[in-house]
Amino acid sequence: MSETIDTKKEAKKSSLLQAALDLFLEKGVSKTSISEIAERANVAKGTFYLYFKDKDALLEQLLYQLSYDIIQQAYDYTEQHRAEQFCENVITFADWIITYFAEHTDILRLVRRNFSWPSLELTLTSPDTSDPLWKAIATRLHNASLRDVHNPQELFNIIYIIVELCGTVCYTSIIEQRPDTIDNMKPLLYTIIRRILQ
């Protein structure tokens, strides 16, 4: 019985997040009201407040979910195309993120510069986390050839920097077209990533 209630609650929360995503992409965050989100999700406006304090809290959760999903997909792709060298796997990971944002500029505009590891960091690095993505990434970092040069926290920090770098370069190059196009920025970005990982 409680599993059914929990399932229904999770479905309502997911419905609110999906409705918000659709509306934010259509109209923008500032032009979307909580009433519109609730109506699109087919729930009463009061139901919204059972899950989120306000629109900002919903947006934060949505950005977390989007970042998590993108990182998960990039990780899965990298696993399917695993190279021998750790550095090349990180490049594959970064390239997938860049390709995703180049193809989904609407998502990039919504995420803006908020695509990053920080929103995931507390969840993923919590000592009691059972998150499979974090466990998989932690295992890869632990087994990386760089472990002889860097301790686990330093390896995590390096990947954190690379994800931040990718998010910022994507936004400025794809959306703002500065200082250059993403196609012209990628070779330089990959050279920088390789140097970071030396």
Secondary structure, DSSP 8 states (H G I E B T S, - for coil): -HHHHHHHHHHHHHHHHHHHHHHHHHH-STT--HHHHHHHTTS-HHHHHHH-SSHHHHHHHHHHHHHHHHHHHHHHHHHHT--SSHHHHHHHHHHHHHHHHHH-HHHHHHHTT--SSHHHHHHHH-TT---HHHHHHHHHHHHSGGGGTS-HHHHHHHHHHHHHHHHHHHIIIIIS--SS-HHHHHHHHHHHHHHHT-
